[in-house]
Amino acid sequence: MEKDPERAGVTSDAIKFGAANAAHRSLFNALGWTEEEVERPLVGIVSSFNEVVPGHMNIDKITEAVKMGVAEAGGMPVVFPAIAVCDGIAMGHTGMKYSLVTRDLIADSTECMARAHGFDALVMIPNCDKNVPGLLMAAARLDLPCTFVSGGPMLAGHIDGHKTSLSSMFEAMGAYSAGRIGEEKLHEFECKACPSCGSCSGMYTANSMNCLTEVIGMGLPGNGTIPAVYSRRIQLAKHAGMAVMEMLRRHVTARDIMTREAFRNALTVDMALGCSTNTMLHLPAIAHECGIEIDLSDANAMSERTPNLCHLAPAGPTYMEDLDEAGGIPAVMAELDKLGLIDRDCMTVTGRTVGENIASARNRNPEVIRTPDNPFSPTGGIAVLRGNLAPEGSVVKRSAVAPEMLVHEGPARVFESEEEAQAAIDADQINPGDVVVIRYEGPKGGPGMREMLTPTSAIMGRGLGTSVALITDGRFSGATRGACVGHVSPEAASGGPIGIVREGDTISIDIPNCRIELKIPEEEYERRMSEFTPKKKELTGYLRRYAELVSSGAKGAVLN
């Protein structure tokens, strides 16, 4: 086989043509490929399909649709896998220590596969929490023509005339533990809260990241909101395959799209949507792979000028299917564009600019997507708090906090792990006014930075959501609501001040003013800090390696 001189820029040609690549062609022959297929550009289809994650069980169908789109547009689609963890199944036990670390495993393994096999372009098919940012990080590193199409969100459940989701299920568990509902009602929640395949139906981490992928420009319009079970999702997948071939023809790569301005758009829409606090971990990590640094302080500046336009679950009673019906992400961006908050010139995988993509967008339901003159709040859905308890910052989903808890002061109830805190909640030992402190759950101290959805939902389920706050150096699920301040940095295992809090100390949380303080005399604070020696844990296997990377400051392991 001889190379066509007009095929300049096709990466895979370096392993396909000429006598020097006869061995490669023999292996392609072993795969059953025809000469016509070998001659086409190789397009990697990164399929996250598996049979244990509800958000991924339909990805096999999406993968086939992407392959059709690529083939119709003249490419040779080649599928290879990416792992994915279900955070809901991993929640509340040692499995959650392994969730966040998969983000970096996904990025690393995808990079390895793409480079080793000389792919010309990629279509990423993620859906759940760490899978989406992991593949975005890989796309940034590889800088190939690349499109994303997610598995899509789950439909909401229905119980007693109200829509439900996974957070409803966890809160029902808390209500059952407190004796507020019986076993029959709990079983009804089990059977109805999560009624279909897809990423869990509220504005949790998976859906937040899929929506922001669309905002950044790496996913086609509808990527974040079209439900998993809709046929439109299959059509979207075919178009994603076609779009990546057009990018290849035009020599447009991931970093042409993932610019500083695109990330600013993402932060802006993040505030308007009231996304998961975990976006404050993932967006900086993705941007870093593009050579762009995002500081947590950027979030507050963005929040000050961005109204919160959506209150999707857990912040409110609407769900992803409602956002889709209301016009989806283009409609949200069009509302923000009225305030001049969107950079319209950013390029997207459609081949058009953001401004061109949202020109015809229409807000079909101003109760789901509020207009700028009638926002849920004049400031954004996320706040970064600082103070002597979190000198490097902490994150709270302001849009999901009850008004009476935006400012709270109370006695600390200190626990060294999630399990200790959960036991105290189950034993009815947490009182109105308390500030629950869960430490040694950070990336190094956990290790793995577990989510705290089980204790936060237990607090909500026991009716304490408007009187009890929770602070942790771990993180919170996108499904968390209430006065829950997470990602406290530095973490206890790194000598952070959360490690010196004592039972009964007064803690002050002031979300409007972005402050979090341990209310002890300054000289006492300094004395405790000087005497503080973080606890160490005996670690084995991959978690030990991960903790070592965090300690060394390796960018792939730390969260910014």
Buried (B, 14 or more C-beta within 10 A) or exposed (E): BEBEEEBEEBBBBEBBBBEEBEEBBEEBEEEEBEEEBBBBBBBBBBBBBBEEBBBBBBBBBBBBBBBBBBBEBEBBBBBBBBBBBBBBBBBBEEBBBBBBBBBBBBBBBBBEBBEEBBBBBBBBBBBBBBBBBBBBBBBBBBBBBBBBBBBBBBBBBEBEEEBBBBBBBBBBBBBBBBEEBEEEBBEBBEEBBBBBBBBBBBBBBBBBBBBBBBBBBBBBBBBBBBBBBBEEBBBBBBBBBBBBBBBBBEEBBBBBBBBBBBBBBBBBBBBBBBBBBBBBBBBBBBBBBBEBEBEBEBBBEBBEBBBBBBBBBBBBEBBBBBBBBBBBBBBBBBBBBEBEBBBBEBBBBBBBBBBBBBEEBEBEBEEBBBEBEEBBBEBBBBBBBBBBBBBBBBBBBBBBBEEEBBBBBBBBBBBBBBBBBBEBBBEEEBEEEBBBBBBBBBBBBBBBBBBBBBBBBBBBBBBBBBBBBBBBBBBBBBBBBBBBBBBBBBBBBBBBBBBBBEEEBEBBBBBEEBBBBBEBEEEEBEEBBEEEEBEEEEBEEBBEBBBBBBBEEEEBBBBB
